Amino acid sequence: MNKTTISFLSTRGRAMNIDLKLIQDYLASNLSDITLEYYLKNTATKIPATNKQLETARLSFCNNTSNIICMDPSIPVKLSPALPEERRLLTLVPYDYLFNEYLKFTENPELAHKKTFFRCTHVLPGSPFFSNFLKNFYEFENAAFLDDMCLPLAWDITAKESKENVRNSLEYLYPEAKGKKILTILTVNQTTPEEMTELFSDLNLKKFLDEIGDNWFLLTNNINLLEMSGRFPLSYAKCFGYMKGIFGFDNLLYFSDMLITNSSKHACTFASAKKPVYYLNYGKKHFGIYMKQFYPDLYLETAGELTTLDYEQTDLSEEEERFCQEFAYDTFINPLEQIKNLFK
């Protein structure tokens, strides 16, 4: 029997993100006659001549493989149309560039109907927002949309076994977090010293930790908060932890009870957990512009506004509920099983 070859394609400098890794592991465990291939070269460098060579190589690779899985615009528009038996699956991970596109399209509708994802045969948008976004602003070549299911990571963070395994790892690293709610402040990319000073100048971290009480454990990767905590008594280890280089960022979504972040990828993924998520104005992000415009109650201009949030709430606010509904499907369909069925 001939084996099915499935190629993981990532050519925008994002390598194999966790969604692709979850798909890879599930296919490897549940399909016997498959071969997995990888093309993980960044074709968007700062050297035009290099880009041209890499683009030629990318097109050649794609023309010589039957099945492709990607998470962004890695499949070339110049690629030949797929044969009936071929599968080219886009799992659209909600990176910041998508909100840049959304804002441009809503301001100038004539810019829409791009062919960025034109050669995909199947699309897993992961949420009502991105399903509507793709259908309204992009052209496809008879693509089948896998609606009503979340992306793999968004689904996995709600799976009981996965949550328990990652939580156990957290409590091994931070025993003081056991039995407590987790407040996660996750920031991605760097910002200027001036912006950092302005953002954190109105936050008294020690007072904040005292006020939210013993039921919460604050976990962060932000160096500014770590530096603030350096002057605290040792007793504050019971409610504060720094995790950069210790615990994978994506793992934070499995056990957080509230997420404060500037990352669209993590915020939108966390929507499936049906828990509060807020945008922190850290760095220049298109997602921040989007949040400030469409979800102003979930937008924090400075870190000092952390003190204005309700840490005793038991239900989502109206705006929190709307965010979760827009960025996550309210279903229990396993997307990994549906993806597996595409390649059987």
N, C-alpha and C positions, 0 to 999 in steps of 0.2 A: 504493500500500500504506500502511495506517495505521501510524504509528509507535507502539511500545510506550513508555509513560511509566513511569519508575521513580523513586520518591521516596525520598530519604534523610531519615530522621526522627531528630532528636536534640533532646529537649526537657528534658533534665536537667542542662544546663550543661556538657556534655562536647563540644559541637560535633561536628566531623568528626574522629574519632580515626583512627589509622593503619589499623586494620582496615577501616573504611568507605572510607578513601581508596584502599586496595589494591583493594577491590571496585569502586569507582568507575572507577579507571584500567583495570582488566581488562575491565569491561563496555564501556567507551567504545572500547577497542581491538579487541574481538572480536565485538561486535554492531553491525550497521550501522543497523538501523531502530529506534533508541531515542532517547528524550528523557529527560534527567536533571533532576530537580527537587530542591529542598532546603528543609526546614523545620527551622531550627536555633535556635529560640527557647527560652530557659529558662523553663519554666512553674512553677518552684518558687522564687519570690522570697520576700522577707520581708514583702511587702505583700499581704494577702488579696484586696483588691479587684482588684489587678493580676493576681493568679493566676487569679481567676475569669474575667477577660476573655481571658487567654492560653489557658486551658483550653477556652473556647468556640471560640476561633480554631483551636486544635489539632484539636478534634473536627471542625470544619467542613472543615479542610484534608484530614483523613484520609478523610472521607466523600466527598470529591471527587477522590480518586486511587485508581487500581486496584492499584498495586503499591508495597509499602513495604519498605524495609530499615532496620533499627535495631539498636542494640547493648545496649539497656537497656529499662526499662519505659516507653518513649515512646509505644507504641501504646495509645490509650485503651481501657479495658475497656468503655466505653459505645458504642464503635464498632459499627456494624451488622455482622452476620456477613458474611464474605467470599463473593463469588460463586465458582462453580467455577473460573473462569478467572483469578481474582485470586490474587496471591501477597503474603503478609505475612511476611517473613523476619526472625527474631530471631537475630542472631549474638551470643551471650552473652559479652561481654568480662568477665573476672573481677575486677571492682572490689570494693572493701572492703565495700560494703553487702551483698553476697551472703554474706559470711562472718558478718556480723551476723545475717542471716536464718537461715543454717544453724545457728548456735549457739542461736538462739531456738527453732527447730523441734526440735532434738534434745533440748533441755531441756523443752519443752512441746509434744509432738506434736499436741495439740489445736489449736494455732495454724496447722497446716499446711493444705494444700488451698486456698491463696490463688489468686485469679483474676488476678493481676498481669499475666500474659502470655496471657490467655485468648483474645484475638482473633488470635493469630499462627497462620498456616497451616503454616509451616515453621520448624524450630528447629535451629540449628547450635550445640550446647552446647560443642563444642571439646575435651572430655575426658570420660573415664569418670566422674570425680567430679561434674561439672556435669550430665551426662546423668542420672545417678541422682538427683541433687539435685532437678532439675526434675520428673522423673517421680514422685518420692515426695512432694514437698511442694507441688506446684502443679497446678491444673486447667487443661486445655486443651480446645479445641473441635475435636477430630479433627485435631490438628496432626501433621505428619509430621516425625520426628526424623532429621536428617542425622548419624547416628553414624559412628564409625570414621574421622573426619577432624578435623584440628586447625583452629583459627581461622586466617584468612589470614596474620596476622603470625607466628604460631607455625610455620606451614608455610614462610613466606618466609625465616625466619632459618636454615633448614636447606638452602635452595637454593644450590647451589654458586656460580652466577653472582652472585646477590644478596650472598652472603657476601664474595666477592672484591671486588665494587665498593665495599662499605662499608668493608672492611678497607683498601683502597687510600686511601680518604678519610681514615681514621684515621692512616695512616702519613704522609700528606702533612702533616697538622696536627701530628703527633707523630712525627718521624723516629726518635727514640730507641726507639719501641715496636716497630720493625720486627724481626720474627723472634722476638719475645718472647711469652710467655703474658700474657693480660690479666686482671688481678684488678679487677673493677668493684665499687665501693661506691656504690650509688645510693640516695639518700634523697629521699622526697617529702613535701611539707608541712613546715611549721615546727613546732618544739617550743619549750618555755619555756627561758630561759637556765639555770634550775636543773637541768632535765632534761638539757640539753646538757652541762653541767659534770659531772654525775654519770655520764653515758654515756661521756664521753671521758677522764675523769680517770685511768683506769688504763691508758691506751695511750701508750706511748713510740713515736711514729710513726717516728722516725729509726732506733731500734733494730729495730723491726719490718721496715722496708725493708731493713736490712742483713741480717737473718736469712733473709728469703725468697729472697734471692739475685738474681743478675743475670738469671735466666731470666724474671723477672716484671716487669711494668709495671703499677703501680697507677693506675687512672683513676677519678676521683670528681667528683661535683657538690656535695660536702658542704663548706660554708664553714668548719667547724671544723677539718677536715683541712687545708684550704688555709692557714688561719692558723697551724697547727702547722708547716707546711712553710716558712713565711716566714723562719724562722731557720736553714734548712738551707744548706749550701754549694751553689753552682751545679751542682756535679756530680750532685746528686740529680735533676736534670731527666732523667737517663737512666732513672729508674725511677718517676717520679711526674708525673701530669698532672691539671690541673683543667679540667673541660669545660663547666661551666654557661654557657649562652649561646653556646657554640662548636659543640657537637655534640649533635644531637637525642637525647634519652634513649632512645627506642625503638631507635635505631641501635646502641646499646651491646650489644644482645642478639645482634647478628650476629657478633661477634668475641670476646665474653667467654669465658674459660675457667673462671671462677668468678664467681658473682654474689652479692654481699652487699646486701640491700635490705630496706626495710620496705614495699615496694609489692607488693600481691597481683597486680596486673595484670602487672607485669614478672616476678615470680617464677614465676607459673603459665605465662606465655607461654614463659619460658626453659626450662621442663621439656622441651619438644620437642627441645632441643639435647642432652639426655642428659648434662648436665654439672652439677657441684655448685652448689647454690643454698642460701643461708642467710638467715634472717630476723634483722635487726638491730633491737633494741628502741628505735626512734627514733619518738617520738610515740605517741599512743594509737590503736592500730589493732585492729579486730576480727580482722583476719588474724593479728595477733600473738598474740592469745588462742588462736586456732585452732592456730597453729603450736606454741605452748608446750604445748598439751594433746595434740596428735596427732603432732607431730614434734619432741620435746624435744631430740634431738641436733642439729637444724638451727636451733635457737633460740639467739641470742647475746644475753645480758642486757646486756652492756656491750661497748664496742669493744675492751677489753683481751682479750676472749676470741678475738679474731682470731688471737692468737699460739698458740692451742691447736689450730688446724686443721692438717691435713696437706696441705702444698703440694707434696708429691712423689708423691701418690697417682696411680695410673694407672687404677684402676677405681673406680666409684662404691661407696660404702658401702651396706649393706643399706637404711638409712633413706633415703639419697639416691635409690637405685633405686626404692624404693616411692613416693617423692614424684613422680618422673618418670613412673612408670607410672600414677599416679592422675590426674595433671594433663595428660597428653598421650597421644594415641593412637599406637600403634607402627606406623603405616602411612605410605605415601607418596602417598596420594590428594591431588590438588590441589583444595582447597576452592573456589578461584576458578573452576575449570572446572565444578564441580558447581553452583555458584551461577549461573553463566552459563546452564547448561542449564535452570534453573528458569524463566528469562525469555525463552527462545528462541521 
